[in-house]
Amino acid sequence: MPISEVVLFLSAPFFMCLLLAGIHCYLGLHVLARGVIFVDLSLAQVAAFGATLAIFFGFDHHSPATYFISLASTFGAAGLFAFARRHEKSFSQEAIIGIVYALASAAVVLVVDKIAHGAEHIKDLLVGQVLWVTWSDVIKTALIYGAVAIIHYIFRKQIIAASFEHNSPNSAFWDFVFYALFGVVITSSVSMAGVLQVFAYLIVPAVVGSLFYSTIRARLLFGWALGFILSLVGMIFGHLLDLPVGALIVVCFTLVPVVLLILSRSPSRNSQGG
């Protein structure tokens, strides 16, 4: 295939990856500050359950009905997580997140068992089909992410305070706003990128950026650059090697912190005291 045709074929998927990296890196900083690392996996699995349930009832995978059923599911989980944060002294919020993830995962398996081509549906839920997105998908997703970004910007002081400061005023309300907006993003992302790819975009750039920078702005800029580069690498090599692009992007992202951990120096005895 000529290079011009390859560029044309990969242009929409690449721009979709840029959108994913842009919004998820910012949300990842909030997730790290809240200490709820796996909330993305949990909400993504809930969104996947909602979509699976819609398909079971006969709706098309990309229909508005499927989207809104999936979104309603994430709103329910968002409300539960916001409520759980008010009771952190009684039980860990991470425990509730894990329980919801296990519940949604098992429920997906039960529903998929009754759907034709269930194995293929499971694969799509995990790594998505980002290589086959169209410019229409890119524009629609950009509008959704843009609306979420505008709300985050308008209420940035309240949302940042709820994430980075404990006992901020009206934190319960802003917790729900954050998780609800998070649910909107996750619902849109999972339908194209899958659960694992969304998790990689959310956590890896934020974690790696936190290793090198201390300010939110610097971490965000670094995370965006890292996300853009890894998306491009995964997409190019996925096409050249004829590998599933979504899965390869996940591997590219998750290898970075693993390699950094292996290459990092262990603390010296002097730094440990004495």
PLY file of the C-alpha trace (Angstrom):
ply
format ascii 1.0
element vertex 274
property float x
property float y
property float z
element edge 273
property int vertex1
property int vertex2
end_header
0.00 0.00 0.00
1.45 3.45 -0.95
2.50 5.69 1.94
-0.15 8.28 1.01
-2.89 5.65 1.36
-1.46 4.45 4.68
-1.45 8.02 6.03
-5.01 8.53 4.83
-6.14 5.22 6.36
-4.48 5.91 9.75
-5.32 9.61 10.01
-8.75 9.26 11.67
-7.59 6.54 14.13
-4.53 8.61 15.02
-6.58 11.74 15.73
-8.90 9.61 17.85
-5.88 8.46 19.86
-4.84 12.10 20.31
-8.30 12.86 21.72
-8.06 9.85 24.04
-4.63 10.91 25.27
-5.71 14.53 25.71
-8.72 13.98 27.96
-7.57 10.87 29.81
-4.19 12.25 30.83
-5.91 15.14 32.61
-8.45 12.88 34.27
-5.63 10.54 35.25
-4.07 13.29 37.38
-7.34 13.53 39.32
-7.53 9.76 39.71
-4.00 9.61 41.12
-4.73 12.46 43.53
-7.86 10.68 44.74
-5.97 7.41 45.18
-8.56 5.45 43.19
-6.28 4.01 40.51
-8.69 1.35 39.30
-11.81 3.52 39.16
-11.29 3.81 35.40
-11.26 0.04 34.94
-14.34 -0.26 37.11
-16.33 2.47 35.32
-15.17 1.17 31.95
-16.36 -2.32 32.83
-19.71 -0.91 33.98
-20.00 0.96 30.67
-19.12 -2.26 28.85
-21.84 -4.08 30.79
-24.39 -1.44 29.80
-23.42 -1.76 26.14
-23.53 -5.56 26.34
-26.96 -5.43 27.91
-28.21 -3.13 25.14
-26.87 -5.52 22.48
-28.56 -8.42 24.26
-31.90 -6.58 23.94
-31.36 -6.15 20.20
-29.87 -2.66 19.87
-27.01 -2.04 17.46
-23.51 -1.70 18.94
-23.16 1.95 17.85
-26.78 3.02 18.25
-27.82 5.97 20.47
-29.84 3.57 22.64
-26.73 1.49 23.38
-24.76 4.63 24.24
-27.37 5.97 26.66
-27.93 2.60 28.35
-24.16 2.39 28.85
-24.08 5.99 30.10
-26.91 5.36 32.56
-24.95 2.43 33.95
-21.85 4.57 34.52
-23.94 7.31 36.17
-25.23 4.73 38.63
-21.68 3.62 39.44
-20.54 7.27 39.64
-23.20 7.99 42.25
-22.13 4.94 44.24
-18.44 5.95 44.18
-19.25 9.53 45.23
-21.37 8.18 48.09
-18.64 5.72 49.10
-16.06 8.50 49.48
-18.13 9.95 52.33
-17.69 6.69 54.24
-13.95 6.12 53.77
-13.48 5.73 57.52
-15.81 2.72 57.50
-14.54 0.95 54.37
-12.00 1.56 51.63
-13.26 3.23 48.48
-10.87 1.04 46.51
-12.67 -2.00 47.90
-16.00 -0.74 46.55
-14.36 0.03 43.20
-12.98 -3.51 43.05
-16.31 -5.02 44.01
-18.14 -3.06 41.30
-15.50 -4.11 38.75
-15.92 -7.78 39.68
-19.71 -7.46 39.58
-19.73 -5.78 36.15
-17.16 -8.24 34.75
-19.10 -11.29 35.88
-22.37 -9.78 34.64
-20.80 -9.18 31.19
-19.76 -12.84 31.01
-23.29 -13.96 31.92
-24.92 -11.74 29.29
-22.33 -12.46 26.58
-22.99 -16.17 27.05
-26.44 -15.54 25.55
-25.20 -13.42 22.63
-24.09 -14.73 19.26
-20.40 -14.04 18.55
-19.87 -13.40 22.25
-16.10 -14.09 22.08
-15.64 -11.37 19.46
-17.66 -8.97 21.59
-15.41 -9.67 24.60
-12.33 -8.92 22.47
-13.84 -5.60 21.35
-14.62 -4.70 24.96
-11.01 -5.28 26.00
-8.98 -3.61 23.25
-11.61 -1.93 21.07
-11.50 -1.28 17.33
-9.79 2.09 17.21
-8.23 1.30 13.82
-11.67 1.35 12.21
-12.99 4.65 13.55
-14.19 7.19 11.00
-13.93 10.97 10.88
-17.57 11.05 11.95
-16.57 9.15 15.12
-13.69 11.58 15.68
-15.91 14.65 15.37
-18.63 13.21 17.62
-16.08 12.21 20.27
-14.35 15.60 20.06
-17.66 17.34 20.75
-18.37 15.14 23.79
-14.85 15.52 25.19
-14.94 19.25 24.44
-18.16 19.68 26.43
-16.64 17.79 29.38
-13.45 19.89 29.15
-15.46 23.12 29.19
-17.31 22.07 32.35
-14.01 21.08 33.96
-12.55 24.48 33.05
-15.52 26.49 34.31
-15.60 24.66 37.64
-11.88 23.87 37.77
-11.36 25.33 41.26
-14.12 23.23 42.82
-13.26 20.00 40.97
-9.52 20.31 41.60
-10.18 21.07 45.27
-12.40 18.00 45.58
-9.63 15.82 44.10
-6.48 17.36 45.56
-7.77 18.74 48.87
-9.54 16.71 51.52
-12.61 18.14 53.25
-13.19 20.83 50.61
-16.60 22.61 50.71
-19.44 20.61 49.12
-16.98 17.85 48.26
-19.74 15.23 48.02
-21.49 17.19 45.26
-18.28 17.85 43.34
-17.26 14.21 43.77
-20.43 13.21 41.95
-19.85 15.86 39.25
-16.34 14.53 38.68
-17.42 10.90 38.51
-20.42 11.72 36.30
-18.24 13.62 33.82
-15.72 10.82 34.06
-18.50 8.39 33.21
-19.43 10.39 30.10
-15.84 10.22 28.87
-15.44 6.53 29.71
-18.70 5.58 27.99
-17.57 7.27 24.78
-14.04 5.88 25.00
-14.82 2.24 25.74
-17.04 1.85 22.68
-14.03 2.60 20.45
-10.86 1.89 22.42
-11.91 -0.83 24.85
-11.36 -1.18 28.60
-7.59 -1.84 28.60
-6.64 0.89 26.16
-8.68 3.47 28.07
-6.96 2.42 31.30
-3.52 2.78 29.67
-4.31 6.29 28.42
-5.63 7.32 31.81
-2.96 5.99 34.17
0.39 5.64 32.39
1.00 9.27 31.26
-0.15 10.57 34.65
2.04 8.14 36.60
5.16 8.68 34.47
4.66 12.46 34.48
4.43 12.40 38.28
7.88 10.79 38.43
9.52 13.77 36.75
7.37 16.81 37.54
5.57 18.20 40.57
3.10 20.71 39.11
-0.19 19.79 37.46
0.63 21.85 34.36
4.03 20.19 33.79
2.62 16.69 34.38
-0.19 17.39 31.94
2.09 18.69 29.16
4.49 15.78 29.63
1.62 13.28 29.70
0.18 14.66 26.49
3.55 14.44 24.72
4.10 10.88 25.96
0.58 9.81 24.98
0.90 11.28 21.48
4.28 9.61 20.86
3.24 6.17 22.15
-0.02 6.33 20.16
1.94 7.05 16.98
4.46 4.26 17.68
1.72 1.72 18.46
-0.30 2.64 15.39
2.64 2.56 12.95
4.06 -0.75 14.18
0.60 -2.28 14.48
0.04 -1.54 10.80
3.52 -2.63 9.69
3.48 -5.88 11.66
-0.22 -6.58 11.01
-1.00 -6.73 14.74
-4.12 -5.57 16.60
-3.44 -1.86 17.05
-5.41 -1.49 20.27
-3.54 -4.30 22.00
-0.16 -3.03 20.76
-0.89 0.49 22.03
-1.67 -0.98 25.46
1.65 -2.87 25.41
3.56 0.27 24.37
2.01 2.31 27.17
2.32 -0.24 29.95
5.92 -1.17 29.08
7.10 2.36 29.87
6.58 2.32 33.67
7.78 -1.30 33.83
11.05 -0.38 32.06
11.47 2.74 34.20
11.02 0.64 37.34
13.65 -1.87 36.18
16.12 0.87 35.25
15.55 2.92 38.41
18.21 2.83 41.08
17.30 1.20 44.36
17.49 3.53 47.36
20.97 3.74 48.83
21.60 2.73 52.38
22.53 6.30 53.27
19.20 7.60 52.05
17.41 5.08 54.24
18.76 6.63 57.36
21.94 6.37 59.23
0 1
1 2
2 3
3 4
4 5
5 6
6 7
7 8
8 9
9 10
10 11
11 12
12 13
13 14
14 15
15 16
16 17
17 18
18 19
19 20
20 21
21 22
22 23
23 24
24 25
25 26
26 27
27 28
28 29
29 30
30 31
31 32
32 33
33 34
34 35
35 36
36 37
37 38
38 39
39 40
40 41
41 42
42 43
43 44
44 45
45 46
46 47
47 48
48 49
49 50
50 51
51 52
52 53
53 54
54 55
55 56
56 57
57 58
58 59
59 60
60 61
61 62
62 63
63 64
64 65
65 66
66 67
67 68
68 69
69 70
70 71
71 72
72 73
73 74
74 75
75 76
76 77
77 78
78 79
79 80
80 81
81 82
82 83
83 84
84 85
85 86
86 87
87 88
88 89
89 90
90 91
91 92
92 93
93 94
94 95
95 96
96 97
97 98
98 99
99 100
100 101
101 102
102 103
103 104
104 105
105 106
106 107
107 108
108 109
109 110
110 111
111 112
112 113
113 114
114 115
115 116
116 117
117 118
118 119
119 120
120 121
121 122
122 123
123 124
124 125
125 126
126 127
127 128
128 129
129 130
130 131
131 132
132 133
133 134
134 135
135 136
136 137
137 138
138 139
139 140
140 141
141 142
142 143
143 144
144 145
145 146
146 147
147 148
148 149
149 150
150 151
151 152
152 153
153 154
154 155
155 156
156 157
157 158
158 159
159 160
160 161
161 162
162 163
163 164
164 165
165 166
166 167
167 168
168 169
169 170
170 171
171 172
172 173
173 174
174 175
175 176
176 177
177 178
178 179
179 180
180 181
181 182
182 183
183 184
184 185
185 186
186 187
187 188
188 189
189 190
190 191
191 192
192 193
193 194
194 195
195 196
196 197
197 198
198 199
199 200
200 201
201 202
202 203
203 204
204 205
205 206
206 207
207 208
208 209
209 210
210 211
211 212
212 213
213 214
214 215
215 216
216 217
217 218
218 219
219 220
220 221
221 222
222 223
223 224
224 225
225 226
226 227
227 228
228 229
229 230
230 231
231 232
232 233
233 234
234 235
235 236
236 237
237 238
238 239
239 240
240 241
241 242
242 243
243 244
244 245
245 246
246 247
247 248
248 249
249 250
250 251
251 252
252 253
253 254
254 255
255 256
256 257
257 258
258 259
259 260
260 261
261 262
262 263
263 264
264 265
265 266
266 267
267 268
268 269
269 270
270 271
271 272
272 273
